[in-house]
C-alpha cells in the first residue's frame, strides 16, 4: 500500500539547488513549504518556478504552502550582536532603544509595554531566557532575570500563558499574500492565529489576491498561541486545516502540555473534517547528523498514529546538511507507522451523521471497500471534497483521486491516504469510469481481477456533485 501520511518540507538555501530538490521530491516530499520569514518576493517567485519544474521532471504534482511570518515579537539589535544576561540582574525592554547593551534591549513590537504588567513572565529565545516583570512604564518593561544566558539580535519574545495583542496579519503578511498568489501557492499558513476572525481575514485577502491568478488557496491556521486553544473548534470551522506548531506553543503553555494538546488538536481536526499538520523539531538532530535520534523516530511515528495528515520538516531541509537523507529517513518512519495501524472502520462510523449526498457516498465507498477487501478506492472528483470525507477515516486501502483540475490535484497532495492523478474527464459517466479503470491499470496500482470501488457524479464535472458508487472487477470490460 502506498504511504498514507504526507511529508511537508521547507525550501531554503540547502534545498534550492535543482538536483537536490528533484531528489527530495523523488524521495517523497508531497508539499513544499516557503517560509516567508526569509527571502524576497523575487526569491519566492524563482523558487516556485523551480518547484514546478522539478515536480514535472519527477512526474508528480506537489503542493506549495506559503507560510506567513506573522507578528513575531522580537528584541532589537545589540552592540556587538549579543549580550549575556546574568541571573538576578535587572534588564529593561525599551520600545525607544535603538541599540541594546547588557542593561537594556529595543523592541520591534512597540506596543509590548501595553500588553504586560508587573508579575507577568516573559520568555526569550524560545524560552531559554526567563524574565520576571517588576514594573512597566509607557515605553519600558523593567524585569529581573530569572534564567540567564546569551541573548543575540532579533530573538523572539513570548509571554507565558499568552495574551499578547499583536494582530495575526501584519502589513508584511498582506504584501506576502500577494507574492504567495503570484507563486501559485495552493495553501497559505497563517501564523499566530488567535481566533476565527484572523483566519477569515486571511482568506478574504488570499481570495482577492488569487483571483487574477486563478487561484483560491486553502487556509491553514497555525496554532501557536495559548489563547487559540480554547477557541480551537471555532478556528477549525473557519479554516481548511491546522498546523500544530509546537515551538512557540510550547513556550507559551509549557513543554509538558504540548503532547496531549497535539493529540487533542489532531483528533478535533479529523472530527471537523479538516486537515492537520504536525510541525517543529521533528527531525531536528538531522540538521547536522546523518541519522535521527530514537526519540525523534518515536515523535514522528506517534504523530502518524495520532492521525495527522502530514509531518513537517523545517530547518532540517531548509538549512541542514542532509536535506535528501532526512526526507528518506522520515519516509521510512512514516511507512512503518502507517503499516502498524490497526483499522477498525466500523467503530469510526458510530454516531456519525450524514448531511450531504457526496458525504454519504464517500462513507459508503469506505464501508464497502473495507468489507469487500477491495484493492483501491477510485474517486472521480472535480473539487476533491469526496476524498476529504474519505481521508478523515483510517482505512488500509489506498484512495486514488482522479481529477481534471490541476489545482485540485495539487491540493490533494496534503490529504492523508489520498493519491491524486491528473485525469482528463470524459463528459459521459460510463466512458469516464472505463477510462479511470484503464488509468489505474496503466499506473500499476491495480491488476486484472482486483475488486475496486469507484465514485462519480452525474452530471459530470460538477464540484460537490458525487452521487453514485460502483463496484468494479478490474479488466472485465477493459
Secondary structure, 3 states (H helix, E strand, C coil): CCCCCEEEEEECCCCCCHHHHHHHHHHCCCEEEEECCCCCHHHHHHHHHHHHHHHHHHCCCCEEEEECCCCCCEECCEHHHEEEECCCCEEEEECCCCCECCCEEEECCCCHHHHCCCCCEEEECCCCEEEEEEEECCCEEEEEEEECEEEECCCEEEECCCCCCCCCCCHHHHHHHHHHHHCCCCEEEECCCCCHHHHHHHHHHHHHHHHCCCCCCEEEEEECCHHHHCCHHHHHHHCCEEEEEHHHHHHHHCHHHHHHHHHHHHHHHHHCCCEEEEECCCCHHHHCCCCCCHHHHHHHHHHHHHCCCEEEECHHHHCCCCHHHHHHHHHHHHHHHHHHCCCCHHHHCCCCCCCCHHHHHHHHHHHHHHHHCCCEEEEECCCCHHHHHHHCCCCCCCEEEEECCHHHHHHHHHCCCEEEEECCCCCCHHHHHHHHHHHHHHHCCCCCCCEEEEEEECCCCCCCCEEEEEEEECCCCC
